[in-house]
Each structure stands twice: as C-alpha cells, then as structure tokens.
Amino acid sequence: MAENYVLFTDSACDIHPDKLAEWNVKMLPLAFLFTDTNVEQKDHDEPIGEFYKSMRAGRVAKTSCVNEDAFENAFTEILEAGQDILYLGLSGGLSVTPDNAKKVAERLAKKYPDRKIEAIDSLSASAGEGLFVYLAVKNRDAGMTLEENAEALRKEIPHVCHWFTVEDLVYLKRGGRVSAATALLGTALNVKPVLHVDNEGHLIKMTQVHGRKKSIKTLAEKLGQTIRPDSPIFISNADCLEDAEMLKDIIKNECGMDVTLITSIGSVIGAHAGPGTLALFFMGKER
C-alpha cells in the first residue's frame, strides 16, 4: 500500500460485507424499517431473501441515512489510530448520507490537522457505487496516494453508467418516479421501464419496453453502445438471480465481454426499487 489510508464506504454500495473485507474497505450501514412494526434494522441485518419475501407480501419499508454521529465515531477511531481516510458515498441526489460524511470530515480535518480525510459523493448507487469503490481499491493497490486516488476517482464520476429495470412499477410509484396512472397501465400492459442515474446522481426513466426479457436485453444493448474497453462490469439484482445470470449470458454472447461481479441489491436500495429489480453498471464514454 502506497500510503497509510483507509478506504471507507456505506452499505448502499451493495457489495457484501465479506467482499468489502476482502478488499480491505470499511463500511457503515444505512438503515430501514417496515412501517407495520417501526423496528429499525441495519442494512444486512435481515437475510435479503426474507426482506424481499416481506416486500412481495405487501409490507412497506422506509429507509434512513447514516447520520453524523455514526460517521464521527467511525472516522475518529481511524484518525486516532494514525490513519487517513478516503470515503466514497452514495449519491447525494438520493440521500443526505454523503453530505453528513462531508460535514464530519470538515470538522475532523480541523481537529486532526496532521491527518488527511476526503469525502467524495460518487453520484452513484447500488453496485454503481460498488464499482466506484472497486476502482478505488484498484488504484490504492496500484500504489496511488490518497490524493492521487481521490483526483482519479473524481474524474471518473461522469463515466460510471447505471442502467436499471424493475419487475413491478408500484415501488417506483411510491417513490414518485412514475405516476399512479402510469404504474397501473404499465402493469396491465406488461410495460417495463428502463432507467438510469444521471450526471447529478438522480434516478430517471429513459425509455420503456414490453416484457421482462426485452427489458433485460435493452440493458445489454445500452452497455454495447457506450462501454469503454476493459471496463469492469457489475450486475446487481433484487432477488432475481436467474435474470442476472441471463443478462450475464447475453453480455457474453452478444458483446463478447465477461461480467466481473454479480451482487444482491441490499435492503436500503431494494426498499425503493422493489424485488425483481435488475441493474447493470460499467464505465462508459458518458453516463
């Protein structure tokens, strides 16, 4: 390692804690609760299959950010141990989590003037944020200093491509992404939206197609149109692993590329996107 610094992220990156440990990356979890119990749980507390089973049964989940106290406690421990911090967070277009991290980083930079602490809003979500963390790991392991890594990552933010499709429009309706009429009509006609995360880190609808298989194929088409050579490819899925494997095969057979990692969408992202969400992430010419 080129320098004594810690890579840090949050659970919205949808990289399993065991994989983050393998990458030597620390993480703080966001939280969720089901509205019928109001018992707060941390991301990864509940087996993900059980979480999506509850959602399919009609339970409604709400989420909450990582607060400033949690960041302050976690960051202080690292700084007190004589290490520096590079934090990579969920899109500020979707959560106040990275803003909380930045506020704490600014305070602690004054308290620990001999230490370095950087907090970057990835403007990404789910395994798009995870891909951003993966790039940071590769940079660190290649010998980049904290400053070099942070500078390289900021340049890559506009190139982290996110493409999503969902199984049921009701969850997007709850989040205000589609109207009630659109959700009702789309469900009746088996219309599936294809969405992406824009340059400001917001999830927006780009197009819609008829049928699940067509929506999955459309994700692969988007990759073929804009992916950079030698880009990592991540897929995340909300309890639809067979569809993730189908997308992986389409990318291999039609684009001649191998998928780097398939992950599960965690409870916090899944609460908004819903079971059956399938997402594709890669580095492109533009988002």
Backbone hydrogen bonds, N-H to C=O, Kabsch-Sander energy under -0.5 kcal/mol:
donor,donor_aa,acceptor,acceptor_aa,energy
2,A,140,R,-0.7
5,Y,3,E,-1.9
6,V,84,D,-3.0
7,L,24,N,-0.6
8,F,86,L,-2.4
9,T,26,K,-2.2
11,S,28,L,-1.9
13,C,10,D,-1.7
14,D,11,S,-1.9
16,H,14,D,-0.5
19,K,16,H,-0.6
20,L,16,H,-2.3
21,A,17,P,-2.3
22,E,18,D,-1.9
23,W,19,K,-2.0
24,N,21,A,-1.0
25,V,20,L,-2.6
26,K,7,L,-2.6
28,L,9,T,-1.6
31,A,64,S,-2.1
32,F,41,Q,-2.9
33,L,62,K,-2.3
35,T,60,V,-2.7
37,T,34,F,-1.9
38,N,34,F,-3.0
40,E,38,N,-0.7
41,Q,32,F,-3.3
43,D,30,L,-2.8
45,D,42,K,-2.7
50,E,47,P,-0.6
51,F,47,P,-1.9
52,Y,48,I,-2.1
53,K,49,G,-1.8
54,S,50,E,-2.2
55,M,51,F,-1.9
56,R,52,Y,-2.4
57,A,53,K,-1.2
58,G,55,M,-1.7
59,R,54,S,-2.2
62,K,33,L,-2.8
64,S,31,A,-2.5
67,N,65,C,-0.6
71,F,67,N,-1.8
72,E,68,E,-3.0
73,N,69,D,-2.5
74,A,70,A,-2.2
75,F,71,F,-3.2
76,T,72,E,-2.3
77,E,73,N,-1.7
78,I,74,A,-1.3
79,L,75,F,-2.6
80,E,76,T,-3.0
81,A,77,E,-1.0
82,G,79,L,-1.8
83,Q,78,I,-1.9
84,D,4,N,-2.1
85,I,116,K,-2.2
86,L,6,V,-2.8
87,Y,118,E,-3.2
88,L,8,F,-2.7
89,G,120,I,-2.8
91,S,124,S,-2.5
94,L,91,S,-1.6
95,S,91,S,-1.4
100,N,96,V,-2.3
101,A,97,T,-2.0
102,K,98,P,-2.3
103,K,99,D,-2.3
104,V,100,N,-2.1
105,A,101,A,-2.6
106,E,102,K,-2.3
107,R,103,K,-1.9
108,L,104,V,-2.8
109,A,105,A,-2.0
110,K,106,E,-1.0
110,K,107,R,-0.5
111,K,107,R,-1.5
112,Y,108,L,-2.7
115,R,112,Y,-2.0
118,E,85,I,-2.4
120,I,87,Y,-3.0
122,S,89,G,-2.0
122,S,120,I,-0.7
126,S,12,A,-1.0
128,G,125,A,-2.2
129,E,125,A,-0.5
129,E,126,S,-0.9
130,G,13,C,-0.5
130,G,126,S,-1.8
131,L,127,A,-2.2
132,F,128,G,-1.7
133,V,129,E,-2.2
134,Y,130,G,-2.4
135,L,131,L,-2.3
136,A,132,F,-1.8
137,V,133,V,-2.3
138,K,134,Y,-2.3
139,N,135,L,-2.5
140,R,136,A,-2.8
141,D,137,V,-2.8
142,A,138,K,-1.3
143,G,140,R,-1.7
144,M,139,N,-2.3
149,N,145,T,-2.7
150,A,146,L,-2.7
151,E,147,E,-2.4
152,A,148,E,-2.4
153,L,149,N,-2.5
154,R,150,A,-2.2
155,K,151,E,-1.4
156,E,152,A,-0.9
156,E,153,L,-0.7
157,I,153,L,-1.0
157,I,154,R,-0.5
159,H,156,E,-2.3
160,V,157,I,-1.2
161,C,159,H,-1.0
161,C,282,F,-3.2
163,W,280,L,-2.4
164,F,195,L,-2.9
165,T,278,L,-2.1
166,V,193,P,-0.7
171,Y,168,D,-0.9
173,K,169,L,-2.2
174,R,170,V,-2.0
175,G,171,Y,-1.4
176,G,173,K,-1.5
177,R,172,L,-2.9
178,V,172,L,-0.8
183,A,179,S,-2.4
184,L,180,A,-2.4
185,L,181,A,-2.7
186,G,182,T,-2.9
187,T,183,A,-2.1
188,A,184,L,-2.0
189,L,185,L,-2.3
190,N,186,G,-0.6
190,N,187,T,-0.6
191,V,186,G,-2.8
192,K,209,V,-3.4
194,V,207,T,-3.0
195,L,164,F,-2.4
196,H,204,I,-2.5
197,V,162,H,-0.7
198,D,196,H,-0.5
198,D,202,H,-2.6
201,G,198,D,-2.0
204,I,196,H,-3.0
204,I,202,H,-0.6
206,M,194,V,-2.6
207,T,194,V,-1.8
209,V,192,K,-2.6
211,G,190,N,-2.6
211,G,209,V,-0.6
215,S,211,G,-1.7
216,I,212,R,-2.2
217,K,213,K,-2.3
218,T,214,K,-2.1
219,L,215,S,-1.5
220,A,216,I,-1.5
221,E,217,K,-2.0
222,K,218,T,-2.2
223,L,219,L,-1.8
224,G,220,A,-2.4
225,Q,221,E,-1.5
226,T,222,K,-1.3
226,T,223,L,-0.6
227,I,223,L,-2.5
228,R,283,M,-3.1
231,S,228,R,-1.6
234,F,281,F,-2.3
235,I,261,L,-2.4
236,S,279,A,-2.1
237,N,263,T,-2.0
238,A,277,T,-2.6
239,D,237,N,-1.0
243,D,240,C,-0.6
244,A,240,C,-1.7
245,E,241,L,-2.5
246,M,242,E,-2.1
247,L,243,D,-2.5
248,K,244,A,-2.3
249,D,245,E,-2.3
250,I,246,M,-2.4
251,I,247,L,-2.5
252,K,248,K,-2.0
253,N,249,D,-3.1
254,E,250,I,-3.0
255,C,250,I,-0.6
255,C,251,I,-1.4
256,G,252,K,-0.8
257,M,251,I,-1.5
260,T,233,I,-2.2
261,L,233,I,-1.6
263,T,235,I,-3.0
265,I,237,N,-2.8
270,G,266,G,-2.6
271,A,267,S,-1.8
272,H,268,V,-0.6
272,H,269,I,-1.0
273,A,269,I,-2.1
274,G,270,G,-2.6
276,G,238,A,-3.5
277,T,274,G,-1.3
278,L,165,T,-2.7
279,A,236,S,-2.7
280,L,163,W,-3.0
281,F,234,F,-2.7
282,F,161,C,-1.4
283,M,232,P,-0.6
284,G,159,H,-2.9
284,G,282,F,-0.5
285,K,226,T,-2.0
287,R,158,P,-0.7
